[in-house]
């Protein structure tokens, strides 16, 4: 677990890294022992021309080590720290044959996606955008899948904006990436951070006594997914992200993370019953830069004692508009007559 530190990036502290930290398009800064590599949200990944000075690296690492009060040497090979918008990970040269490795991940307090850019960049069709906004309004549970760097959290942050401000949202993270309070000013929220004495499972269970309407787990990685489904089964709604390359693999992926394999059929049924919406984000790189888009969209449902996956988008194309009965019922209870239509102009005026 990395330490949360409060300093701000300055030229003295971040040196050659600073100009990339200040560039709003840059998401990652990586040093592999010899070269500096930059990941830009639009340009893609490229090698920087600058050389990284050894004296600067020594001072940078010493500063981080002091801030988190941890040694960094042959015996302590990993150094990690978080600021409000940065996640810093450093591996000692004694463990990395290629040399000292530094990764800095930016998670700024903003939402990169907007209604306009989603439509203009063909992130997903307009009618699908409206469908998903209505899914939020109907209180459905979302799982955002994709490979590392695909943009799962960015997609989740965008759709979180459509939760009414009076509905209490509890976020649970180890590294601060969601920034719910900043991107949703005035909303009722509680932001929990995991620590060595406060696990994901602890946080999820504690959340139930905090009157949540929504429970946001930054990433489902392990046995905490069992507690998450338990909370969703009580009527609490929520979002989570997961590393995944196909939505049809989600039930198996979740089952593999669960710690109870004695009743696999019952567990599988709960997944189909309490996970409503699956979204898979794909990232493509080309000479023109990076394009992120919704590659798959599906609804999970359990009807007549049968588990179903209803694909709406496959390979980036809409293949069906048929909604399961229980999903249709959720829309009806929320007073949504046409799930594929909502007032986008109203949301645009609100800055979304």
N, C-alpha and C positions, 0 to 999 in steps of 0.2 A: 504494500500500500504506500503510495507516494504521499509526501508531506505537502500541506497547503501553505504556500508562502505568499506574502502580500506585496513584495516590491514591484515597482513598475519598470518596464524596459527602458534603459538609458544607454547612451553611446558608450559610457564607461563600462557598463555591466555586460552589454550584449554585442558591442563592437560590430564586426562584419555582419552579424545576424540581423542587426536592427533594421536595415532598410527593407529586408524581406518581411520582418514582423510588422512593419508599418504599411506594407502593400496589402490592400484589402483582398486582392485576388489570390494571395499565397495561402496555402493551407498547411504545408509541411516544409520543414527545413531539416535536411539530413546530411550528416558528415560521416564518411566511411573510413576515415583515417588518412585519406589523401585528397579526396574531392568533396566538393559541396554540391549537393543536389537539391533542387527546388521543385515542389509540386504546386502548380497554379491551378485554381479552380477552372479556368477556361483554357489556358495555354497548354496544360498538361505538365509532364515531368521533364526537366531539362537540367543539364550540368551548368553550374555557374562558372564564370571566368575567374573569379577571385581565388587567390590562394589564402588558406587559413593559417594564420601565424601561430606557431607553437607557444609563444609567450602569452598570446591572448587566450589560447585554449587552457593553459595552466591557470591563468587568473580567473577565467570563467568558471572552471570546475571548482576551484578553491572557494569562490564566492557562493556557488550553489551548495557545496558541502557545508559551508559555515551556516548558511540560511536554514538548512534542515537538520543541522547538528549531527551529521553522520560522516564517518570516515569513508574515503574512496581510495582503495589501494589493492594490492594483490590478494589480501584477505577479504576485502569488501568490494566485490567487483561490479556491483550495480548501484547506481545513484539515480534516484527519481525524485521529482518535485513537481508540484502544480502551482500555478498562479490562477487567478480568476479566469484567464483566457488562454493559458498555455499549459501544455503537458510536456515535461522534459524528462527524457530517459537517456542515461549515459552508461555505456558498458566499457569496462577497463580493458586496456590493451593486453593484459595478461590472459583475458578470456576471449578476446577477438583477435584471431590470427592476422586479420587484415589491418589491425590497428584500432585505436580508440574510435568508438562509434557513438554518435550523438543524434538523437531524433527529437525535434521540437514540433509538436502538433498544436496548431492554432484552433481555438474554438471561440470565436468572437461572439459578443452579445448582440447578434443580429440574425435575421432570417434572410438567407440569400435568395430563396424562391419567392416570387410574387405571382398573383393571378395572371398578370400580363406576361411575365417571362415564361411561365409554364405553358401558356398558349402559344406564344411566339416561338419558343424553342422546341415545340412539339414534345414536351416532357410527357404529356398525356393528352388525349382528346378533351375538348371542352366539356362534352357531356359526361365524361368519366370524372373530371374535376368536380363537377356539380354533384355527381353521385356520391363521391367520397366526402364532400362537405356535408351532404345530407346524412351520411353514415355517422359523422361526428354528432350532428344535431340529434340523431336518433339514439345516441349513447351506445355505440358498438365498440367492441374490443378489437384493436388493431395490432398486427405483427408486421413489422417492416423488415424484409429480408434483403440480403445482398452480400457481396463479397466485401472484404475490407477496403475502405475508400470509395465505395460505390455512392455514398450519400444517404444512407439510411436515416441517420440522425437529422440531417437537414430536411428530409421529407417529413419526418415526424414533427419537427419544430414548426413547419409550415402549417400542418393540419391542426396542431394544438391551438393555433390562433383562433379557431372557430368555436372553441369551448366558451360558453357564457362565463363572464367574469365572476358571477356570484357562485359558480359551482367550484367547490374546493378541489384543488389539484395538489397531490403530493408527488414530488419527484424524488427518485432514489438513484444516486450515482456514486461511483468511486472517483472519477475525474469529472470536473464540472464542465459540461458541454451543452446542456439544455438551456440554461439561463432563462428559466420560465418567467421570473419576475421582471427581467429587463425587456423581454420581447412581448410581454403581456401586462403592461403597467396597469395597476389598479385591480388586478385579479386576486382572488383569495387563493393563496398558495402556501405550501410548506415544502421547503427544500432540504432533503436529508442527504448526508454524505456518509458513505461507508468508511469504517475505520477498523483497526484490528480487533477492538472489543465490541463492534457493532456491525454484524454481517448483513448481507442482503436479506437473508431469511429473517433476521431480527427486525430489520427495518420494515419489511413487508407486514409482519405480524403486528408490530407496534402501530402501523399506519391505520389499522382497522379501528382503533380507539381514538383516532383523530378526526373523525367525521368526514372521510374523503368521499367525493363523488367520482374522482378519477385518480388512478394510481399509475404513475409513469415509471417504468423500470428502464434505465438507460440501455441495458443490454442483458438478455437472458443467456447465461453461460453454463449454469450448472443446476444443482438441486433446488435452488431458489425458485425455479419455474413451478415447482409443485405448490409452494406457498402462493405464488402469483395466481395460479388457476383457482386456488381455494378462495382467494379474495374476490376474484372476478365472479365466482359462483354465488357470492353473497349479493350481487347486484352492483358492486363497484365496477366502474368502467376503467379502461386503461389502454396504454400503448406500451410496446416494448420493441426492441430491435434484436435481430439474431443473424448470425453468419449463416448464409444459405444460398444455394445456387438454383433451387427450383422449389416453388411453393408446394408442389405435390409431395415433397420430402419432409415438410414441416412436422406432421404428426410423428413420424419416426424419429426425427431430430429431437423433438421435445421429450419423447419417451426415453431416449437414450440418456437424457440429462437427469431424469427423475431418479430418486433414490429408492423407489418402491416398485419392484418388478413382480411382486407376488400376484397382482391383479391387473395384468397388462390390458385386458379387454376393457375394464372399467376406466382405466386411465385414458385409453384411446378415446373412449366415448366422451369423456370430459373435455378433451381437446377439441373435438368437433362441436361440442355443445357451447363452450365458453370462448373459443377463439372465433370471431366472426369474420374479420376482414384480413386477407393476406395481400401484401404488396411487395413485389420484388423489383428493386432498382438495379439497373444495369449501367455500367460506365464503359464508354467506348473512347479510345484514343486514336487520333489520326493526325495528319500533318496540320489540319485546321484547328486542332486543339482537342478538348475533352467535351464529350456530349454525355449527359446523364438523362435517362428516360425510364419510364415505367414499362418494364419488360413483361411482367405478369401481374394480374389482379384476379383474385378469386374470393369466393365466400365459402366458408366451412359451415356445414350444417348437419344436424342429426334429426331425421324425420322418419317416422314409422320404424323406429329401431334400426335405422340404416344410416351409416356415416357417408357423407357426400362432399366432394370438392367440386364446386361450380365455377369453372374458369370463365372469366369475363374478357380478360386480355391475355393473349398468348403471343410470344415473339413480337411484342410491341403493337399488336393489332387487336382491335375489338372483334371477338369471335362470337359473342353472345350477349344478349341483354336480359336473359331469363334469370330471375331471382328466386332463390329458394323460398318456400312458404314462410318459414320462421323469420327470415330476413325481411320479407314483405310485411309481415306482421309488425315488426319493430318500426318500420316506416309509418304504418297506419297508426300505431299507438302514439307516435310523435307528431301526428297530424300532417304528414308529408304525403301528398297525393301522387306526385310525380317524382320518383327518386332521382331521375336524370335531369332535373331542372331546379335551379334555385336562383336567387337574385344576386348575380355576381357584381352588378353595378353598385349595389349597397355595400358590399364588402370592399370593393375598390375604393369607395369614398372613405372608408374607415382605415385605408392604408394597407390593405392586405394584398 
